[in-house]
Amino acid sequence: MKSALAAAGPFTPAQLVDRVKDALPSLERARQKGRDLEKFQSVDAVVHELEPTEPVFCIHPAELRAAARRFRGFPGRVLYAVKCNPHPAVLDTLFEEGVTDFDVASVDEIKLIHDLFGGRAGQYFNNPAKSRPAIRTASKDHQIRFYTVDCEGEIDKILDEAERDSDLIIAVRLATQSGDARYTLSTKFGAAPADAARMLQTISKAGVKAGISFHVGSQCLSPSAFEKAIDLVGGVARRARVPLHVLNVGGGFPAPYPGDNPKTIEHYFSRIVLGRRKLDLPTGCILLGEPGRSLVATAGTAVLQVVVRRGDAVFLNDGVFGTLQELGHPKERRPTRVIRKAGSPSSRLAPFRVYGPTCDSNDVLGAPFLLPEDVREGDWIEVGMMGAYSLSMRTRFNGFHTDRIVAVTD
Ligand SMILES: Cc1ncc(COP(=O)(O)O)c(C=O)c1O
């Protein structure tokens, strides 16, 4: 079979260098597809076999499968938000469980999904702020037919840059009012109802299929937030009076982090069903959802080590510039457990301030960890429910980078 480089024809030397550079990231991705992750039976086995002095990130495929199955009850099509955890082993497992559509936000994510699944995956370019070259690549090289916007300028860009055919859909993202989510996204994205209605008319007048999307915010603890947002959609749809081809209810479904006690996912689905019933949507209108966190949160564990104990503070070998980025938020809690090489840690727990390994004083967790009062240098700390917004947020700041990733099969 001809390679993509050879198939593309003759180049000047400079063009060839550019082509090779373009091809490198995808070769790199192909190499680390993650289908052959080192496997361990349990987190304890990871610690006892590796005695790791660098952080190890464990992926639990069984948890991914269970989460994907829970989403089979979603009353529409499920797109996985790649940004949440783009590790190929995660994407592969979700794909095997039937999650074959993806919310992508960048050309890099588009290429990642393309390299892994080719034309078998559906891709939806739902970042409301896209560059013109990114739209061109998405449309011409990857045949993406679904785009999201939240202002007129972005509609113009898509009309200029994307291939126009009867499959092209542009969804207008509506800002939501929800105060029920830990991470409000509508401070950055989303149009006000009157503007959204005007945009729907612009899209429809251009002969393109129109849709509406929203995101109630991440880790949304109130199922009724979805119903309220769908009510808002109803008002916009009545104002715009154009046929709606898609209703995208976004992500935001919560993970069962300690202290958050979210309702089960079925409560969220039924509010979406109730909200949708009140709308007078055309029969062909497709319902989409784009969960990230709730599909992957329980499928990741960070295995870290105490580098220094200083009074009631511990310094770990990973922190907010690594996989613990979200734990900078004072409301974020995760299950933790200390694993000691020999002997057992004290059963009496005490709150510890937790610092990461870098020299930045912001490298500190927002909430204390409750740890055995005799926690000490060399102890390992298992931090559970770390599957979401962890691997995807890692930096190399100060030379620290978590890149040992294994599968745990229990
Ligand atoms: C457009 C879009 N869709 C889906 C998601 C996933 O949200 P969550 O992880 O809260 O489910 C996000 C998160 O930022 C997003 O921006």
The ligand as an ORCA input file, in Angstrom:
! r2SCAN-3c Opt
* xyz 0 1
  C     -18.249     21.399     24.259
  C     -18.062     20.474     25.421
  N     -18.719     19.305     25.420
  C     -18.589     18.410     26.410
  C     -17.750     18.664     27.480
  C     -17.632     17.614     28.533
  O     -18.161     18.040     29.730
  P     -18.177     17.105     31.012
  O     -16.811     16.563     31.177
  O     -18.566     18.014     32.109
  O     -19.179     16.041     30.771
  C     -17.073     19.883     27.549
  C     -16.209     20.195     28.687
  O     -15.546     21.194     28.774
  C     -17.232     20.817     26.489
  O     -16.583     21.985     26.488
*
